[in-house]
Each structure stands twice: as structure tokens, then as C-alpha cells.
Amino acid sequence: MQWLGVLFIMVLTLGVVTPVGAWGPNDSEAPGSVIVFPKFVRGVVETPDQACLPTTQFEISVTCPKGSSCLTSGQEVLLRALWVCPGGSDPADPSRCAESAFTLATTVNGTLVFSPEDVSTTPLCDRGYLIAWVVDNAGNAIKFDGLIGDAVIRESPTSARAYNALPIQAAKWLQTGDPTDANGDGALAFDGNEYRAITGKIFGTVRYESSSPDVRTSLTLLTLDVLSNRPNNPTFVDLNFYSEDERMISASTSFTCWSQVRLTDINPDLTTVFANKGLVESAAAAQDTGPVTLVAIAETIEGVELPVTAPALTLDPIIINLPPPAYSSQLTLPPGCVQRTVGIGMNEHTRIKCTVTAPEQLLGVPLVREYAYSLYNDSTSVPTIFAPSGAGGGGGPD
């Protein structure tokens, strides 16, 4: 009976310290303690109406966590943030995913608006992803499920697209303000013990590509199984693309940490000859070490083929006064101009009046329509570790 009692206590203890299965996967529609922006693009764009704007603009807002009490005004929230670059950004080590870190501060009910160009530390690459998490005054990661956000991307003077960021909640059994780094290794563990786990499979609807009309669709793929600033294993993803009537094209792609890839670069047959729109579904993403997480957004750019013109314009008349002896000469005038003599005696002179009309012109400004959206997941948790520079964690090459 004593052994049965000991066994019963052991079972209860194991149930408390390993709540992964009990709490289920992350809720991508609820505020989190971590927030992931799957894509940034560096640079600026010159717009015809608002002058120079950042190519990528982020917004992070903070709500009071559910079930918590917050100050009515001015409660500070600190964030640690990392720009994460894809493998290949460092020619000396193509497997290294470079990072650059910075801090942000706002308040409950406040909003941060920023771009890669105007924070204290800029990215070390032109494209990649952004991850941020709530910390205390000492820089330690804590639970504060209040982060939501979105990003706007402008790669055209006349169009833009946007997507919602991915929030990830801290472990459900923690209280707001509790440290999340249970083992003190400095890494972010998305395993149910520190933060809720996310998944390794994606699916959604995509627009297939075309040259006429011009339609370009890309998938942005990333994994959170990353050793930031250190060598990483490539992630392999098998993909099935379906037409409206269920015909299928099987394909695959691979990337290190982050990638943006055109559908026709995955498979040249993924065009409107195959289908106008259809379903894409992945198998579970994997590295050589086993299953890993996978996050994705789809982006489509449609070229506008309608001619764009400027209307005809009549300018104010141009008047030229010619003194003697020119007034006595009959001049050859261009179209739209008339000549007459005005004045008396020595004040007599010739006046030429011209009306200038600018005809309708075809403008050379390329116009596009753009849209972006997150792909869905299968709710099957994949425990993972994101390890900033100097932190512990696995996932890198052997």
C-alpha cells in the first residue's frame, strides 16, 4: 500500500510539471506574450500623395491580459525584439541566421509604430522576420499575454498589402508577470511549459500565377526552431497543390530559418493553366533532427492592365510684346498664336498671344493590386526552441 501511495504521488507530480498535452496548442487569434511578424522588407518607397514612406511598417498594440488587473493609464510594457535573417545572408557561413536585437517600450493600451529603418538596431539583411517578447526591467522574459499587431508592406508607389502578426501565449499555468524561462537557459521554449506550442503544418487557398494578366504569388515560410546568429539545419517542406476539381501537383521546397518563394519557382506548372485558384497543403515540416514548426503567409500581386491617362490641359495664354521695328513685320506664327498691333506712334508695338494645350497623355506609372494573408495550421503541437544569441537550445547542425 505504501508503494501504491508513492506511485500515486509520482503520477500527480508528473502531471503538474509536464502540462504540454493538457493545455493544447497556441491560439493564434488571442493576444500573446510573444509576437512574430513573418516578413519584413527593408527600404523606403516614394508615394505620390504621402511622400517617402517605409516599405514595411509594424504596429504592436498592448491590451490588458485576460483575467489580470492593469493600471488605468501609463503601465509600462517592455519588449525584447530580434530581426532574424535567412540562411545565406552571411556568405562566410550560409547556414548562419544572423540576428540583430533591440528593445521597445510602450504601455497597456498603447501602440508602437515603427519600421526597420527607424529603430536603434537595423536588420543585417534586406528581408527576414521579426520576433518580440515581453520582458521585465532586468530583461527577463515574462508572461504578459497582451501583444497583438500587424504589418503593412509597400513595394509600389500606389499600392500596399498587410498581414496580422502571430501572437503566442505563455504557458497557461503561469500567472501574468511570472518569469517564463523555467530552466534559465535564455531560450524561448514553445513547449507548453514556458510558452504554448505552435504547429508544423500549413494549408490555405492560393492564387496561381499568370503572365497575362500579370499575377505573381509567393509563399513566405519560416520556422521558430532557430539558433539565432549560429549555424542552422535546413527545413524541408513537402507541398501538395490542388486545382478546383482536385487535380494535384506534388512539390517540395527547403529553406534555412526563413524564405520567400514564388509558386512557379516551387513548380513551373503552378499557373492558371493548371487552375485559377486552389488549395495548398504541406506535410509536417522537418529538419534532419526531426519535426519542426512552420509558419506561412501567402502574398499575391496582380498587375493592372487598363491604360492610365492624364486629361488634356489648356494653360493660361502666353503674351509676348515686340518693340519697333518688329511690329511692322509679318511674323510666321506657330499654331495657337495670333498677332496684332497695339499702341499709337512711338508706343506702337506688336503683341503675340499664344494659347498652349497639353493633349491627353498615356502615363507610364505601373499599377498593381496586392493582398496578403496568413495560412492555417493543423493544431498539432510541435515543441520547439527559439534560441537568441548566447542562449541554450537545440536545432543546429551537428
VEXDREN-2710 file (C-alpha; in Angstrom, 1 decimal):
% VEXDREN-2710
k/r/px/py/pz
1/MET/0.0/0.0/0.0
2/GLN/2.9/2.3/0.7
3/TRP/4.3/1.7/-2.8
4/LEU/0.9/2.4/-4.3
5/GLY/0.8/5.7/-2.4
6/VAL/4.3/6.7/-3.6
7/LEU/3.3/5.8/-7.2
8/PHE/0.1/7.9/-6.9
9/ILE/2.1/10.9/-5.8
10/MET/4.7/10.4/-8.6
11/VAL/1.8/10.3/-11.2
12/LEU/0.4/13.6/-9.8
13/THR/3.8/15.2/-9.8
14/LEU/4.5/14.3/-13.4
15/GLY/1.1/15.6/-14.4
16/VAL/1.9/19.0/-12.8
17/VAL/5.4/19.5/-14.4
18/THR/4.5/18.4/-17.9
19/PRO/1.3/20.2/-18.9
20/VAL/2.0/20.2/-22.7
21/GLY/-0.7/17.8/-23.6
22/ALA/-3.2/19.3/-21.1
23/TRP/-3.1/22.8/-22.4
24/GLY/-3.1/22.2/-26.1
25/PRO/-1.6/24.4/-28.9
26/ASN/-1.3/28.1/-29.2
27/ASP/-4.3/30.3/-30.0
28/SER/-3.3/32.4/-33.0
29/GLU/-6.3/34.7/-32.6
30/ALA/-5.6/35.7/-29.0
31/PRO/-3.1/38.2/-27.6
32/GLY/0.3/36.7/-26.6
33/SER/3.5/37.2/-24.7
34/VAL/5.5/36.7/-27.9
35/ILE/4.6/38.1/-31.3
36/VAL/6.0/37.0/-34.6
37/PHE/5.9/39.1/-37.8
38/PRO/6.6/36.6/-40.7
39/LYS/8.1/39.2/-43.1
40/PHE/9.9/42.5/-43.3
41/VAL/11.4/44.2/-46.3
42/ARG/13.9/47.0/-45.8
43/GLY/13.8/50.3/-47.7
44/VAL/11.5/53.2/-48.4
45/VAL/9.0/54.0/-51.2
46/GLU/8.2/57.3/-52.8
47/THR/4.4/57.8/-52.9
48/PRO/2.6/60.4/-55.0
49/ASP/0.5/61.6/-52.1
50/GLN/2.4/61.0/-48.8
51/ALA/6.0/61.5/-50.0
52/CYS/8.5/59.0/-48.6
53/LEU/7.2/56.0/-46.6
54/PRO/8.8/52.9/-45.1
55/THR/8.5/49.8/-47.2
56/THR/7.5/47.9/-44.1
57/GLN/5.7/49.4/-41.2
58/PHE/4.9/47.5/-38.0
59/GLU/2.2/48.2/-35.4
60/ILE/2.2/46.5/-32.0
61/SER/-0.6/47.2/-29.5
62/VAL/-0.8/46.0/-26.0
63/THR/-4.0/45.0/-24.2
64/CYS/-4.5/44.1/-20.5
65/PRO/-4.1/40.3/-20.3
66/LYS/-7.3/38.4/-19.7
67/GLY/-8.1/37.9/-16.0
68/SER/-5.4/40.5/-15.0
69/SER/-5.6/43.9/-13.4
70/CYS/-3.8/46.8/-15.2
71/LEU/-3.4/50.4/-14.4
72/THR/-5.9/52.8/-16.0
73/SER/-3.0/54.7/-17.5
74/GLY/0.7/54.5/-18.1
75/GLN/1.5/50.9/-17.1
76/GLU/4.8/50.3/-18.9
77/VAL/5.4/47.2/-21.1
78/LEU/9.0/46.4/-22.2
79/LEU/9.8/44.2/-25.2
80/ARG/12.9/42.5/-26.5
81/ALA/12.9/42.2/-30.2
82/LEU/15.1/40.4/-32.8
83/TRP/15.4/40.8/-36.6
84/VAL/16.1/37.3/-37.9
85/CYS/17.8/36.8/-41.3
86/PRO/17.6/33.8/-43.6
87/GLY/20.4/31.5/-44.1
88/GLY/22.6/32.7/-46.9
89/SER/22.8/36.3/-45.7
90/ASP/26.3/35.7/-44.5
91/PRO/28.5/34.5/-47.4
92/ALA/31.1/33.2/-45.0
93/ASP/28.6/30.8/-43.4
94/PRO/25.4/30.2/-45.5
95/SER/23.9/28.2/-42.6
96/ARG/24.1/31.1/-40.1
97/CYS/20.9/33.0/-39.5
98/ALA/22.1/36.5/-38.4
99/GLU/20.2/38.4/-35.7
100/SER/20.2/42.0/-34.5
101/ALA/18.5/42.8/-31.2
102/PHE/16.8/45.9/-29.9
103/THR/14.3/46.9/-27.2
104/LEU/10.9/48.6/-27.3
105/ALA/8.8/50.3/-24.7
106/THR/5.1/51.1/-24.7
107/THR/2.2/51.0/-22.2
108/VAL/-1.0/49.0/-21.7
109/ASN/-3.5/50.3/-24.3
110/GLY/-0.6/51.9/-26.1
111/THR/0.6/51.2/-29.7
112/LEU/4.1/51.1/-31.2
113/VAL/4.5/52.2/-34.8
114/PHE/8.0/51.6/-36.3
115/SER/9.9/50.3/-39.3
116/PRO/13.2/48.5/-39.9
117/GLU/14.7/51.9/-40.7
118/ASP/13.9/53.9/-37.5
119/VAL/14.7/51.6/-34.6
120/SER/18.0/51.6/-32.7
121/THR/19.3/48.4/-34.5
122/THR/18.5/47.7/-38.1
123/PRO/18.4/44.3/-39.7
124/LEU/21.5/42.7/-41.1
125/CYS/19.6/41.6/-44.3
126/ASP/17.1/43.1/-46.7
127/ARG/14.4/40.5/-45.8
128/GLY/13.5/38.2/-43.0
129/TYR/11.2/38.0/-39.9
130/LEU/10.8/39.8/-36.6
131/ILE/10.1/38.2/-33.2
132/ALA/9.5/40.2/-30.0
133/TRP/8.6/39.1/-26.4
134/VAL/7.7/40.8/-23.1
135/VAL/10.5/41.3/-20.6
136/ASP/10.8/42.8/-17.1
137/ASN/13.1/45.6/-16.1
138/ALA/16.0/43.2/-15.8
139/GLY/15.4/41.9/-19.4
140/ASN/14.0/38.5/-18.2
141/ALA/11.2/37.0/-20.3
142/ILE/7.8/37.1/-18.5
143/LYS/4.2/36.2/-19.1
144/PHE/2.1/39.1/-20.3
145/ASP/-0.5/37.9/-22.8
146/GLY/-1.3/41.3/-24.3
147/LEU/0.5/41.6/-27.6
148/ILE/-1.3/42.0/-30.9
149/GLY/0.0/43.5/-34.1
150/ASP/0.1/43.8/-37.9
151/ALA/2.4/44.8/-40.7
152/VAL/1.9/46.9/-43.8
153/ILE/4.2/46.3/-46.8
154/ARG/4.5/48.9/-49.6
155/GLU/6.6/47.8/-52.6
156/SER/4.7/50.0/-55.0
157/PRO/4.1/53.8/-55.0
158/THR/0.3/53.2/-55.5
159/SER/-0.5/50.0/-53.6
160/ALA/0.1/48.1/-50.3
161/ARG/-0.7/44.9/-48.6
162/ALA/-0.9/43.9/-44.9
163/TYR/-1.0/40.8/-42.7
164/ASN/-1.7/40.1/-39.0
165/ALA/1.2/39.1/-36.8
166/LEU/1.2/35.7/-34.9
167/PRO/0.8/36.1/-31.1
168/ILE/1.9/33.2/-28.9
169/GLN/0.7/32.9/-25.3
170/ALA/2.8/31.9/-22.3
171/ALA/2.1/28.7/-20.5
172/LYS/-1.5/28.6/-19.2
173/TRP/-0.4/27.6/-15.7
174/LEU/1.8/30.7/-15.3
175/GLN/0.4/34.0/-13.8
176/THR/0.8/37.4/-15.5
177/GLY/4.2/38.7/-14.7
178/ASP/5.7/35.3/-13.9
179/PRO/9.1/34.5/-15.5
180/THR/8.7/32.2/-18.4
181/ASP/12.3/30.9/-18.6
182/ALA/11.8/27.9/-16.4
183/ASN/15.3/26.4/-16.9
184/GLY/17.2/29.7/-17.1
185/ASP/18.8/29.0/-20.4
186/GLY/17.7/32.2/-22.1
187/ALA/15.9/30.5/-24.9
188/LEU/12.2/30.7/-25.7
189/ALA/10.7/27.2/-25.4
190/PHE/7.4/26.8/-27.2
191/ASP/6.6/23.5/-25.5
192/GLY/3.7/24.2/-23.1
193/ASN/6.0/24.7/-20.1
194/GLU/7.3/28.2/-21.0
195/TYR/5.1/29.2/-24.0
196/ARG/2.3/27.5/-25.8
197/ALA/3.4/25.3/-28.6
198/ILE/2.7/26.0/-32.3
199/THR/2.4/23.7/-35.2
200/GLY/4.5/22.3/-38.1
201/LYS/1.9/22.0/-41.0
202/ILE/0.2/24.7/-43.0
203/PHE/-2.6/24.9/-45.6
204/GLY/-4.7/27.5/-47.3
205/THR/-6.0/28.8/-50.6
206/VAL/-3.7/30.4/-53.2
207/ARG/-4.0/32.3/-56.5
208/TYR/-1.9/30.5/-59.2
209/GLU/0.4/32.6/-61.3
210/SER/0.0/34.1/-64.8
211/SER/2.0/36.2/-67.3
212/SER/-1.1/37.8/-68.9
213/PRO/-2.6/39.2/-66.8
214/ASP/0.4/39.5/-64.6
215/VAL/-0.2/37.6/-61.4
216/ARG/2.6/36.7/-59.0
217/THR/2.1/34.6/-55.8
218/SER/4.7/33.9/-53.2
219/LEU/4.8/31.9/-50.0
220/THR/6.8/33.2/-47.1
221/LEU/7.9/30.3/-44.9
222/LEU/9.7/30.4/-41.5
223/THR/10.5/28.2/-38.6
224/LEU/10.9/29.1/-35.0
225/ASP/13.4/26.2/-34.5
226/VAL/16.3/28.6/-34.8
227/LEU/19.7/29.1/-33.2
228/SER/20.0/32.8/-33.8
229/ASN/23.4/34.1/-35.0
230/ARG/24.6/30.5/-35.3
231/PRO/24.6/27.7/-37.9
232/ASN/21.2/26.1/-38.5
233/ASN/19.9/23.0/-40.3
234/PRO/17.7/23.5/-43.4
235/THR/14.0/22.9/-43.0
236/PHE/12.3/20.6/-45.6
237/VAL/8.7/21.0/-46.6
238/ASP/6.6/18.7/-48.9
239/LEU/3.7/20.5/-50.5
240/ASN/0.6/19.4/-52.4
241/PHE/-1.2/21.9/-54.6
242/TYR/-4.8/21.2/-55.8
243/SER/-7.0/22.7/-58.5
244/GLU/-10.7/23.5/-58.0
245/ASP/-11.5/20.0/-59.3
246/GLU/-9.0/18.2/-57.0
247/ARG/-6.2/17.6/-59.5
248/MET/-2.9/17.6/-57.6
249/ILE/0.7/18.7/-58.2
250/SER/3.2/17.5/-55.6
251/ALA/6.3/19.6/-54.9
252/SER/8.7/20.5/-52.2
253/THR/11.0/23.3/-51.0
254/SER/13.6/23.9/-48.4
255/PHE/14.9/26.9/-46.5
256/THR/17.1/27.9/-43.6
257/CYS/15.3/29.9/-41.0
258/TRP/13.2/32.0/-43.5
259/SER/12.3/32.1/-47.1
260/GLN/10.1/33.8/-49.7
261/VAL/9.5/31.7/-52.8
262/ARG/7.4/32.2/-55.9
263/LEU/4.9/29.4/-56.7
264/THR/6.4/28.9/-60.1
265/ASP/9.9/28.6/-58.6
266/ILE/8.5/25.7/-56.5
267/ASN/7.0/24.2/-59.6
268/PRO/6.7/25.9/-63.0
269/ASP/3.3/24.3/-63.6
270/LEU/1.6/26.2/-60.8
271/THR/0.0/28.7/-63.2
272/THR/-3.6/29.4/-64.4
273/VAL/-3.1/26.7/-67.0
274/PHE/-3.4/24.3/-64.0
275/ALA/-6.1/26.3/-62.1
276/ASN/-7.1/29.8/-61.3
277/LYS/-7.1/29.2/-57.5
278/GLY/-6.7/26.2/-55.3
279/LEU/-5.6/24.6/-52.1
280/VAL/-2.0/24.2/-50.9
281/GLU/-1.3/21.8/-48.1
282/SER/2.0/20.9/-46.5
283/ALA/3.2/17.7/-44.8
284/ALA/4.9/18.2/-41.4
285/ALA/8.0/20.4/-41.8
286/ALA/11.2/18.6/-40.7
287/GLN/14.9/19.1/-40.2
288/ASP/17.4/16.3/-40.0
289/THR/16.9/16.3/-36.3
290/GLY/13.1/15.7/-36.5
291/PRO/9.8/17.7/-36.8
292/VAL/9.9/21.5/-36.6
293/THR/7.5/24.4/-36.5
294/LEU/6.3/26.1/-39.7
295/VAL/4.6/29.5/-40.1
296/ALA/3.5/30.9/-43.5
297/ILE/1.8/33.8/-45.3
298/ALA/0.7/34.0/-48.9
299/GLU/1.1/37.2/-50.9
300/THR/-0.3/37.9/-54.4
301/ILE/0.5/40.9/-56.7
302/GLU/-1.8/41.5/-59.7
303/GLY/-0.7/43.8/-62.4
304/VAL/-3.3/46.3/-63.7
305/GLU/-3.5/46.3/-67.5
306/LEU/-6.0/49.2/-68.0
307/PRO/-4.4/52.3/-69.7
308/VAL/-3.9/55.2/-67.4
309/THR/-4.1/58.7/-69.0
310/ALA/-3.7/62.3/-68.0
311/PRO/-6.5/64.6/-69.3
312/ALA/-5.9/67.4/-71.8
313/LEU/-5.0/70.7/-70.2
314/THR/-5.2/74.3/-71.5
315/LEU/-2.7/76.7/-70.0
316/ASP/-3.1/80.4/-69.4
317/PRO/-2.2/82.4/-72.6
318/ILE/1.4/83.4/-73.1
319/ILE/1.8/87.1/-74.3
320/ILE/4.9/88.5/-75.9
321/ASN/5.3/92.2/-76.7
322/LEU/7.8/93.1/-79.5
323/PRO/9.0/96.7/-79.8
324/PRO/9.5/98.5/-83.2
325/PRO/10.6/97.8/-85.8
326/ALA/9.4/94.2/-85.3
327/TYR/5.8/95.3/-85.1
328/SER/5.9/96.2/-88.8
329/SER/6.9/92.7/-89.9
330/GLN/4.5/89.9/-90.6
331/LEU/5.8/87.0/-88.5
332/THR/5.4/83.3/-89.1
333/LEU/3.5/82.1/-86.0
334/PRO/3.1/78.6/-84.6
335/PRO/-0.4/77.1/-84.2
336/GLY/-2.4/78.6/-81.4
337/CYS/-0.7/82.0/-81.7
338/VAL/-2.2/85.3/-83.1
339/GLN/-0.5/88.7/-83.9
340/ARG/-1.9/92.2/-83.7
341/THR/-0.6/95.8/-83.5
342/VAL/-1.4/97.8/-80.4
343/GLY/-0.5/101.4/-79.2
344/ILE/-0.1/104.7/-81.1
345/GLY/3.0/106.4/-82.6
346/MET/6.2/105.6/-80.8
347/ASN/4.3/103.4/-78.4
348/GLU/3.0/101.2/-81.2
349/HIS/4.2/97.6/-80.9
350/THR/3.3/94.0/-82.0
351/ARG/1.6/91.7/-79.5
352/ILE/1.8/87.9/-80.0
353/LYS/-0.7/85.8/-77.9
354/CYS/-0.3/82.0/-77.8
355/THR/-2.6/79.5/-76.1
356/VAL/-0.9/76.2/-75.2
357/THR/-2.9/73.0/-74.9
358/ALA/-1.3/69.8/-73.4
359/PRO/-3.0/66.8/-75.1
360/GLU/-4.1/63.7/-73.3
361/GLN/-1.1/61.6/-72.4
362/LEU/-0.6/57.9/-71.5
363/LEU/1.1/57.7/-68.2
364/GLY/3.9/55.1/-67.6
365/VAL/3.1/54.5/-63.9
366/PRO/2.7/50.7/-63.3
367/LEU/-0.3/50.0/-61.1
368/VAL/-0.8/46.8/-59.1
369/ARG/-3.3/45.2/-56.7
370/GLU/-1.9/43.4/-53.7
371/TYR/-3.1/41.2/-50.9
372/ALA/-1.6/39.0/-48.2
373/TYR/-2.9/36.6/-45.5
374/SER/-1.8/34.0/-43.0
375/LEU/-2.1/30.3/-43.8
376/TYR/-3.9/27.9/-41.4
377/ASN/-2.4/25.2/-39.2
378/ASP/-3.4/21.7/-38.2
379/SER/-3.5/22.3/-34.4
380/THR/-0.9/19.5/-33.9
381/SER/1.7/21.0/-31.5
382/VAL/5.4/20.7/-32.2
383/PRO/7.6/21.5/-29.2
384/THR/10.3/23.9/-30.3
385/ILE/13.0/26.2/-29.0
386/PHE/14.0/29.6/-30.4
387/ALA/17.5/30.4/-29.0
388/PRO/18.7/34.0/-29.3
389/SER/22.4/34.6/-29.4
390/GLY/24.0/33.4/-26.1
391/ALA/21.1/31.3/-25.1
392/GLY/20.9/27.5/-25.0
393/GLY/18.7/25.2/-27.1
394/GLY/19.0/22.7/-29.8
395/GLY/18.3/22.6/-33.5
396/GLY/21.6/23.5/-35.1
397/PRO/23.8/21.3/-37.3
398/ASP/25.7/18.5/-35.6
END
